[in-house]
Protein backbone atom coordinates (compact mmCIF):
# COMPACT_ATOMS: atom_id res chain seq x y z
CA UNK A 1 0.00 0.00 0.00
CA UNK A 2 1.40 3.35 -0.99
CA UNK A 3 0.32 6.80 -0.02
CA UNK A 4 1.56 10.28 -0.75
CA UNK A 5 3.21 12.31 1.98
CA UNK A 6 2.85 16.07 2.03
CA UNK A 7 5.94 18.24 2.08
CA UNK A 8 5.59 19.16 5.76
CA UNK A 9 5.58 15.48 6.75
CA UNK A 10 8.59 14.82 4.50
CA UNK A 11 10.56 17.63 6.21
CA UNK A 12 9.76 16.28 9.66
CA UNK A 13 10.57 12.73 8.61
CA UNK A 14 13.98 13.83 7.25
CA UNK A 15 14.69 15.41 10.62
CA UNK A 16 13.56 12.29 12.47
CA UNK A 17 15.78 10.10 10.29
CA UNK A 18 18.78 12.31 11.01
CA UNK A 19 18.06 12.24 14.75
CA UNK A 20 17.67 8.44 14.76
CA UNK A 21 20.95 7.98 12.92
CA UNK A 22 22.75 10.46 15.16
CA UNK A 23 21.47 8.73 18.28
CA UNK A 24 22.81 5.39 17.05
CA UNK A 25 26.12 7.03 16.11
CA UNK A 26 26.48 8.69 19.50
CA UNK A 27 25.74 5.38 21.25
CA UNK A 28 28.21 3.60 18.96
CA UNK A 29 25.52 1.15 17.87
CA UNK A 30 25.66 -0.78 14.62
CA UNK A 31 24.47 0.89 11.45
CA UNK A 32 20.90 0.38 10.37
CA UNK A 33 19.54 -0.99 7.12
CA UNK A 34 16.39 0.20 5.36
CA UNK A 35 14.14 -2.35 7.10
CA UNK A 36 15.39 -1.48 10.60
CA UNK A 37 15.00 2.23 9.87
CA UNK A 38 11.46 1.64 8.62
CA UNK A 39 10.59 -0.14 11.87
CA UNK A 40 12.16 2.66 13.92
CA UNK A 41 10.10 5.27 12.03
CA UNK A 42 6.94 3.20 12.48
CA UNK A 43 7.58 3.26 16.23
CA UNK A 44 7.68 7.08 16.02
CA UNK A 45 4.04 7.16 14.80
CA UNK A 46 4.69 6.85 11.07
CA UNK A 47 2.47 3.74 11.07
CA UNK A 48 1.71 3.85 7.37
CA UNK A 49 5.32 4.24 6.26
CA UNK A 50 6.87 1.40 4.28
CA UNK A 51 10.36 0.41 3.20
CA UNK A 52 9.88 1.79 -0.32
CA UNK A 53 9.14 5.26 1.05
CA UNK A 54 12.14 5.01 3.39
CA UNK A 55 14.44 4.01 0.51
CA UNK A 56 13.19 6.99 -1.51
CA UNK A 57 13.74 9.31 1.47
CA UNK A 58 17.28 7.99 1.99
CA UNK A 59 18.11 8.43 -1.70
CA UNK A 60 16.92 12.04 -1.44
CA UNK A 61 18.95 12.59 1.72
CA UNK A 62 22.04 11.10 0.08
CA UNK A 63 21.60 13.56 -2.80
CA UNK A 64 21.56 16.33 -0.18
CA UNK A 65 24.77 14.98 1.36
CA UNK A 66 23.21 14.09 4.74
CA UNK A 67 23.60 10.28 4.70
CA UNK A 68 25.62 7.56 3.06
CA UNK A 69 24.90 3.87 2.70
CA UNK A 70 25.71 0.78 0.71
CA UNK A 71 23.18 -0.08 -1.95
CA UNK A 72 22.54 -3.65 -3.04
CA UNK A 73 20.01 -5.17 -5.39
CA UNK A 74 18.30 -8.38 -4.38
CA UNK A 75 18.49 -10.32 -7.64
CA UNK A 76 15.66 -12.64 -6.58
CA UNK A 77 13.14 -9.86 -5.95
CA UNK A 78 14.70 -6.94 -7.83
CA UNK A 79 14.32 -4.79 -4.72
CA UNK A 80 17.02 -2.28 -3.84
CA UNK A 81 18.32 -2.71 -0.29
CA UNK A 82 20.16 0.01 1.60
CA UNK A 83 22.61 -1.16 4.25
CA UNK A 84 25.09 0.40 6.66
CA UNK A 85 23.20 3.70 6.73
CA UNK A 86 25.10 6.46 8.49
CA UNK A 87 25.20 10.21 8.87
CA UNK A 88 27.71 12.31 7.03
CA UNK A 89 29.28 15.31 8.71
CA UNK A 90 26.72 17.49 6.87
CA UNK A 91 23.90 15.42 8.39
CA UNK A 92 25.37 15.77 11.89
CA UNK A 93 25.74 19.51 11.36
CA UNK A 94 22.01 19.75 10.58
CA UNK A 95 21.04 17.91 13.78
CA UNK A 96 23.55 19.81 15.92
CA UNK A 97 22.60 23.13 14.27
CA UNK A 98 26.23 23.89 13.39
CA UNK A 99 25.16 25.30 10.03
CA UNK A 100 22.19 27.15 8.65
CA UNK A 101 19.26 24.74 8.72
CA UNK A 102 18.36 23.25 5.37
CA UNK A 103 14.69 24.17 4.74
CA UNK A 104 14.07 20.59 3.57
CA UNK A 105 14.76 19.30 7.10
CA UNK A 106 12.33 19.82 9.95
CA UNK A 107 14.07 19.39 13.28
Backbone torsions as a table, in degrees:
resi	resn	phi	psi	omega
1	UNK	NA	130.5	-179.1
2	UNK	-119.1	149.2	174.0
3	UNK	-147.5	157.0	-176.3
4	UNK	-91.4	135.0	177.9
5	UNK	-99.3	139.0	177.4
6	UNK	-79.0	165.1	-172.6
7	UNK	-63.0	-33.2	178.8
8	UNK	-64.9	-41.9	178.5
9	UNK	-65.9	-40.4	178.3
10	UNK	-60.6	-42.6	178.5
11	UNK	-61.0	-46.9	-179.3
12	UNK	-64.3	-41.4	-179.6
13	UNK	-64.7	-39.5	175.5
14	UNK	-58.0	-44.8	178.4
15	UNK	-62.6	-41.8	179.1
16	UNK	-65.0	-38.9	177.0
17	UNK	-62.0	-45.8	179.5
18	UNK	-61.2	-42.3	179.8
19	UNK	-66.2	-40.3	177.5
20	UNK	-61.3	-45.4	-178.6
21	UNK	-67.4	-38.0	178.8
22	UNK	-66.4	-40.5	178.2
23	UNK	-60.3	-42.1	178.1
24	UNK	-67.1	-39.5	178.2
25	UNK	-62.7	-47.8	-178.4
26	UNK	-62.4	-33.8	179.5
27	UNK	-86.2	0.5	-178.8
28	UNK	55.7	41.1	176.0
29	UNK	-88.3	164.2	-179.7
30	UNK	-65.3	156.4	179.8
31	UNK	-71.6	149.9	-178.4
32	UNK	-88.0	161.8	166.8
33	UNK	-111.5	179.4	-175.2
34	UNK	-63.7	-33.9	179.9
35	UNK	-69.9	-45.2	179.2
36	UNK	-62.7	-40.7	178.7
37	UNK	-66.0	-38.0	176.6
38	UNK	-60.3	-45.3	178.7
39	UNK	-63.4	-40.5	178.9
40	UNK	-62.9	-41.4	178.4
41	UNK	-67.7	-38.1	177.1
42	UNK	-61.4	-34.8	178.7
43	UNK	-72.3	-15.6	176.8
44	UNK	-93.1	16.5	176.5
45	UNK	87.9	14.2	170.8
46	UNK	-94.2	62.7	-172.6
47	UNK	-59.3	-34.7	-173.7
48	UNK	-89.5	2.9	-179.2
49	UNK	-72.4	148.5	176.3
50	UNK	-132.7	171.4	-174.0
51	UNK	-63.9	-30.1	180.0
52	UNK	-68.4	-37.9	176.1
53	UNK	-67.0	-41.8	-179.7
54	UNK	-64.0	-42.2	177.5
55	UNK	-60.4	-44.8	178.7
56	UNK	-61.3	-43.0	178.5
57	UNK	-61.2	-44.8	-179.1
58	UNK	-65.1	-38.0	177.0
59	UNK	-62.8	-41.7	176.7
60	UNK	-62.5	-44.0	-178.1
61	UNK	-69.9	-29.6	174.3
62	UNK	-66.9	-42.7	177.3
63	UNK	-58.6	-32.3	179.3
64	UNK	-82.5	-8.0	178.2
65	UNK	85.7	14.0	-175.9
66	UNK	-89.6	-26.8	-177.6
67	UNK	-136.5	162.4	168.9
68	UNK	-138.4	158.4	-177.3
69	UNK	-164.2	168.6	172.0
70	UNK	-100.2	133.0	-178.7
71	UNK	-108.7	131.6	177.9
72	UNK	-132.7	149.1	175.7
73	UNK	-108.0	128.8	174.7
74	UNK	-79.2	109.7	-174.6
75	UNK	-69.7	-19.2	177.2
76	UNK	-75.8	-41.9	-176.1
77	UNK	-104.3	-19.5	-175.7
78	UNK	82.5	-3.2	-177.7
79	UNK	-75.4	139.0	173.3
80	UNK	-80.3	134.1	176.8
81	UNK	-117.7	136.2	177.1
82	UNK	-109.8	126.3	-175.9
83	UNK	-127.0	161.8	177.3
84	UNK	52.0	50.1	-178.9
85	UNK	-73.7	131.3	178.9
86	UNK	-147.4	159.1	175.7
87	UNK	-74.5	147.4	166.4
88	UNK	-92.5	175.2	176.9
89	UNK	-63.5	-33.5	177.9
90	UNK	-65.7	-36.9	176.9
91	UNK	-66.7	-42.8	177.1
92	UNK	-63.0	-40.6	179.3
93	UNK	-60.6	-35.5	177.1
94	UNK	-64.2	-47.0	-178.1
95	UNK	-66.7	-41.7	-177.2
96	UNK	-83.1	-2.4	179.9
97	UNK	58.0	40.8	177.3
98	UNK	-84.6	-12.0	-179.6
99	UNK	-134.5	169.7	175.2
100	UNK	-60.3	131.7	-177.7
101	UNK	-62.0	130.5	174.3
102	UNK	-69.9	128.4	-178.0
103	UNK	-64.4	-13.4	179.0
104	UNK	-83.4	-3.9	-177.2
105	UNK	-117.8	124.5	177.2
106	UNK	-104.7	105.4	178.7
107	UNK	-113.3	NA	NA
